[in-house]
Structure formats: structure tokens, C-alpha cells
Amino acid sequence: MTLKKWLLSTLILWIASVPYLSFWANSNVFEVYQLIDTTLKLKSATLTNDIPYSTIIEAFEKSCPIEAINEAKKDLPTLQNAWWSSVSTNKNKVLKERFDTIKDLISWVKKDSESEFCKQQYTLFSLLKTTQELYNWKKTLTVEKKSVLTEKNEHSSANNKWFRFVHDPSWLPTNIRSSFSKATENYLQSTLADMLVRHILDDKDIKTLNNKIVVSYVQSCEVTEWNFRAVKNLTTNEVSFKDITLIISYCKSNNTAQRNERHVRQILAHELGHYIYFFKDKNPSSFSEICWNKWVMNCLPSEFVSKYATKSVEEDYAESFAFWYLDASDNKEHGSAPYNEPMNRRERHFERLFEEEEEDDDDDENNN
């Protein structure tokens, strides 16, 4: 059987849902790509199509120089992390645009060099797969609500309450998936319970946040970004909370319990800082006036807890809250920030805010 007939029959078998496929080694990669493109009609494929990525990737691995594939694999985690960080998991329009862009790039790859062609195609098909998986994962969570929800965990035995995260550990390596995701869940649960005890959050907040914190993972040694969503009614100017997305990075070369706990607690505290800014702080302007004048920064960069905090008032608030909450003088996500008057004023802002919250809670209990 010729390579062309064999590969064509293999793809036809895939369409008929045959679960196992194999490829011959040392095949001509340009012919392999042409058959894949022609048979699957990639140019017309959409996010909703079922594309056999494992088959395509295997075809490139069998027919491409091993050095080109290894080089592509080396760069891929960084590219996938950037892909995750730059696309909100809730913006299907953006995902569709990215999907179409990658398809165009796939068709434009030049065939001058077999090695370069292999590297680019392997990378692009992997990013195409990442984009579609992100779309399907979001669709599964919001429409089917399948078994990505964790079992109920008691976040505070004293209050006998339950908290649920929308939790997708499928991106973790199989050998550590259970232990790593369980540890992450424990860090998140303990952080929320601690915020309850310290009167930073109350029962109403827990009810609002329940099932609205989405947790997923990416294999990367880079610091991941995250996402907080609130919607403002243009008629009433009322702001309502939507959800929080946490993308936890798993770094194989630097995977310690201490690092993971710090990473998880820091990004949760940062996103809850946004929540507090919009829904808990009755006087956020007293914070913003410390280093901002009509949204223009008027402090030195050294007077912020991190470079990221200089982006806007809201990011300054979220970063400063996380720094204050974690007592983060040795927090490696921020670095060791020197204390100065603007930072002292930020700290006093949060101390006063949550002293008032605690007094309000005490008054409610006495009234009851």
C-alpha cells in the first residue's frame, strides 16, 4: 500500500471512530501535511469540529526530523502559557478569532525547509489544539456542568459551611493530577476560611463567590495571570460580580509544596482584592488618592508593592491587598518591597477597613 493510500485510509478510519491509529516512520512530511489538509478540510474547520489532533501530531512526529520536533516541544510550554494568559476563558469571540488566525498561519507556512516547516506546523497545530480545548472546556463548564465540580469541602468547621470551586485538573500530568489538585484545593479552602475568621469576608461573600471561582492549570515555570470579571449596568451604574478565573502553574523543575502554596494563595488574594475593591470597600477613593490623581500615577515606582501594581488603581489595590493579607515581606511573587510612607498608608487603609468590618459583624451578632 502506498503512503498516500495508507494515510488516507487511516484518516477515513478515524472519521469512523477507530480509536487506535499508527504511522510509518520517515514519511515525506509535505505529502503527509497535504493529505491531512485535503482530507480534513482544515480551511473550513471551526471550533466545534472534532479534529483528531493526536493523529496529526503523531504524523508529524513520525515524518519530521526528531531535532525539529524536540525544538518545537521545548518552546511550546512558553507559547501555550502566553496563549492562556492573553485570552479570557469566557470570550468565545476571541477564541474563534484566534482559531481562524492559526488556521491561516498553518496554510501560509513555507515549504523551503523541512526542519523549519515541521517546527512551525507542530507548534501551530498544538496551539490550535490548545485554543479548541479552552473553548470546549469553557463550554463544558457552563453548559453541561460535568464532573469538574469538586466534591463539597467544608471551608470552615466552626461555621459548618460549604464552598465549591469549578475545578478542572485535566491539564496536569496524570501522575501528579490527584495530589496536586487536592493540595491546591486545600490551599484555596484554607485561605477562604482564614478570611472568614479575620472578618475580611463574611457569609454573604461566601455565598456570592460559591461556584464562581474557576480553577485550572498550565504546565509552566512562568508566573501566570488570572482574571476577575464584574459587569457594570450603564443605566444604573450598579456593578455585579461575575466570576474569578485562577490559572495555577505547575513547574516540574521547581515543584515544592511551599512554592505552590504561596503561588495559589497569592493569586487568590489578588483576585479577592478586586472583589473587595468593588463590593466591600465603602471608601475606595481613600486608597486611590494615596498614589493616584484622577487615575494618573503620582508616586514613584519604588513606592508600589510590585511593578504590576503600577498598571492602574485597581491593580494597585489588588496587589497591595494581597501583599498586606499575606504579610508578604518575603513573598517571592512580589519580591521584598521596602516600606515607605505610601506603602504604610496602604497598610493602614486595609487595617481600618477590616477593623470596621469586624465591628459591624459584632454589632450584627449583638443585635441578634
N, C-alpha and C positions, 0 to 999 in steps of 0.2 A: 504494500500500500504506500502511495506517495505521501510525503509530508502534508501536502495541501489537502488531499482527501482525508487523511487521518485527523488533522486538526479540525477540519470542517465537520467530520462525523462526531468528534469529541464535543464540539460546541452544540451540535444538534442534540446529542445525548444529554448535555447539561440542561438544555431547554426542556427536555423530557424528565427532568428532575433526577437524573442518575447521580448519586451522591459522591462517587469517587472518580477522579479524573487523573490521568498521568500524561507526562510529556516526554518526548525524546530529547536527549541532550544534544547540544551542538547544532540545533536547527538555525536556519537563517532568520535573524530577528526581524528583518524588514518584511519578509514574507509572513512571519507569524503575526506581526502587527497588522498587516493588510488584511489578513483573514479575520482577525478579531474585529477590526473596524467594519469590514463588509458584512460579516455575519450578524453582529450585534447592533449594527446601525447606530454607532455611538453618537454621531452628529445629531440625531433626533432623540437621543435618550434624555429622560428627565429625572428629577429627584425621586419620583415614585416608581421608576423602573427597577426591576430586580436584576442587578448586574453581578455576574459571577467574578468578583474581584479576586478570590483565592485562585481561580483558574487562570486569570490574566497574569497575576503576579507570578504564579508558578511557571507560566510560559516564558516570561522574561528571565526568570532565574535560571531556567534550563537552556535558553538560547543566547544569553548575553555573557560577555566576559565576566568572570567572577569578581575581578577588581572593580569594574564599573558598578556592579550591584552592591558590593561592600561599601564603596564610596557614597552611594546614594543612601544606604541604610545609616551610615554614620551621620549624615546631615539631616536625616528625616525627623528625628525627635525635636530638634530645634524649630524646624519649619512647622511641624504639627502643633507645637506649643504656641507659636506665634499665630497660627491659624485659629486655634481655640480662643486665645486671648483677644483677638481682634473681631470676633463675631459673637454677638449675643445669641444665646441658645433659644431666644424667643422671637427672633426676627427671621421668619421664613423667607421673606422677600430678599434679604441679604444673602441667605444661604443659596437660594435659587440663582441669584446673580453670580455668586462665586462658582457654583457648579457649572454654569454655562461658560464662564470665563476659563475655567480649567479645561473644559472640553475643547474650546478654541485653541488653547495653548498646545494641547495634545496633537491636534491636527496640523499645527504650524511647526512642530519640531523638525529640524532639518535632518536629512539622512546622509550628511557628509561624512560623519564619523560614527562607526558602530558603537564605540565605547560611550561617546557623549550622548548619542541617541538613546542608548539603554539607560544611562543615568537619569536623563531628563524624563523619559517615559515612565520609568519605575517610580520616580518621585511624584510625577503628576497624577498617575493612577492611584497612588497611595493617598494623596491629598483629596482626590475625587472621592475615594472611599471614606476618608475622614469626614468630608462635608456631608455625604449622604447618611453616614452613621449618626452624625449630630442631628440631622433633620429627623431621621427615623426614631432616634432616642427621644427627642422632644415630643414627637407625635405620640409615641407610646405612652409617655408620662401623662400627657394632657388629655388624650382621647381614650386609650384603653386602660390606663391606670393599672398596669400589670404588676407583677410581683417585685417591683423595685422599691416599694414602700417597705421600710423596716418594720419588724415586729415592735409592738409597743414597749417602750422602755420608760421606767419611772425616773423622771428627771429630778424629783425631789421627794424623798421618802417622807419628809416632815409634812409636806403639803399633799402627798398622795395624788400627784398629777401625772399626766402622760404627755410626752412630746414626740411627734413624728417628723422625720426628715424624709424628703423624696430622695432616695439614695440609689445611685447606680454605680456599683463597683466593677462593672464588666470590663472596664479598660485596664484594670490591674492585672499583673501577671497571675496566672492560675495558682501558682504555688504559695503566694502570699495574700491572695484575694480575701480570704475569710479573716485572717488575723489582722491585716492592715485596715480593712474596712471596719472591723469591730472596734479596734483601737481608736480609729477616727471618730466613730460614733460615741465612744466613751468620753473623748476629749470634748466633743460638742455638748453632750449631755451635762457633763460636769461644769462646763463654762456657763451654760444657761442656769443651772441650779445655783451656782455661786452668785450670779447676777440677781437672782430672786432673793437670796439670803441678804445680799448687800443693798437691797431695795433699789437697784438700778432698773430692773424690770419688775412688773407685777403680774398678777394672774391674768389681767386683761391683755397685756402684751403677749403672754404665752399663748393665749387663745388666738390672737391675731396672727402670730408667727407660725402656729402649728400647721404642718403640711405645706408651708410656704418657703422653706429653706431647701433648695435643691443642691445635692452634693454629688459631684462626680470627680473623676481623676484624670491626670495626664502623666505619662512617664517622662519626667524632665527634671534636670537639676537646676533649672532656672526658677526664679520666683514667679508664680502665676498671678494673673489678675483675677478679678471677680466682678460681680455685678449686683447692684441694688436698683430696684425699679419701684418708682412711685409715679402716680398719674395725677395730673392737676386738671380739675374741671375749669375750663376757661370762662364759664358763666359765673360760677360761684366762688372760684379760686380755691376750692376745697381740694386738699391733697389726700389721696388714698393710697395705702400700701398695696403693692402687687406681689413681689417676691424677692428673694435673695438667692443668688447663684454662687456657690463656692466650688472652685476647681482646685482640688488638692493635688499637689505634685508629689510623685513618688520617684525618688532618686536612688537608683540601685547602688551607685558608688558612695553615697553619703546617707545611708538609711539608718538613722538611730532613733530610738524612741523619744529622746529629748528633743531632737530636731523636729520630728514630726509633730509632737505635741505643741511646741512653740509655734510652728507654722500654722497649724489648724486653729489654735486659739487666737492667734494674731489676726488672721483674715476674717474670722467670725466677729471678733471685737471691732474690726474696722467697719464691716458692713452694718453691724448693730449701731455703730457710731452714726451712720447715715440715718438709721431708723430713729435714733434718739433726737437727732437734729430736727427732723421733720415732725415727729409725733410726741416727744417727751419734753423738750426744752421750750419753756414758755417765753424765754427771752434770748433767742439765739443771737440777736444783734449785739448783746453784751460780749459775746465771744468774737464775733466778726470784727468789731471795732478795735480789737487788740492789734491786728496786723493788716487790716483791710480798710480802704476808704472807697466806698461805692464800688466794690469788687475789684479795686486796684490794690495790689500788694504794696504796703509801705513799711515792711520790716526787711531786715537783711536775711538772706538765705540761711545763714547760720542760726537764726532765731526761730527756725521751724524744726520740728522733730525729724523730718525727712525731706528729701528732695521732692517726693511725690506730694507732700503737703502744700507745696507752693503752687500747685496747679489751679486751685480755686478755694473759696471759703469753705465749701462743703468738704473737699478733700482734706483741708487743714483741720476741720472739725473731726472728721472720722479718724484720721491718723493720730491726732492729739488725744482723742478719747481712748483709742487702742493703747497708746503709749502710757497714758495715765492709768488705765484699768490694769494693765499687765505689770505696772511698776517697772517699766522696761529699760532701766539703766543699762542692762546687759542684753537687751533684745537684739539678736543678730539680724532680724529682718530690718530694723531701723538703724542699727549701729548705736554706739554710745553717744548720745546727743548731750552737749554741755548745757547746763542750766543757765538761764539768763532771765531777765525780767519778763519778756513776753511769754516765755515758757512757764514761768511761775504764775503768771496771770491766768494762763490756760488751766493750769492745775487747780488753782483756786476756784475757777469757774465751775469745774466738774465737782469739786468738793462741796461747794454751796448748793449746786443743783441737786445732788443726791442726798444731802442733809435735809433739804426741803422735801424731797420725795419720801424720805423716811419719816419725817414729822407728819406728812399728810397721811401716810399709812397708819401711823399710831393714832391719829385723830379718828380715822375711819373705824379702827378696832374699838376705840373707847366709845364711840357713838353707837356701835352695835352691841 
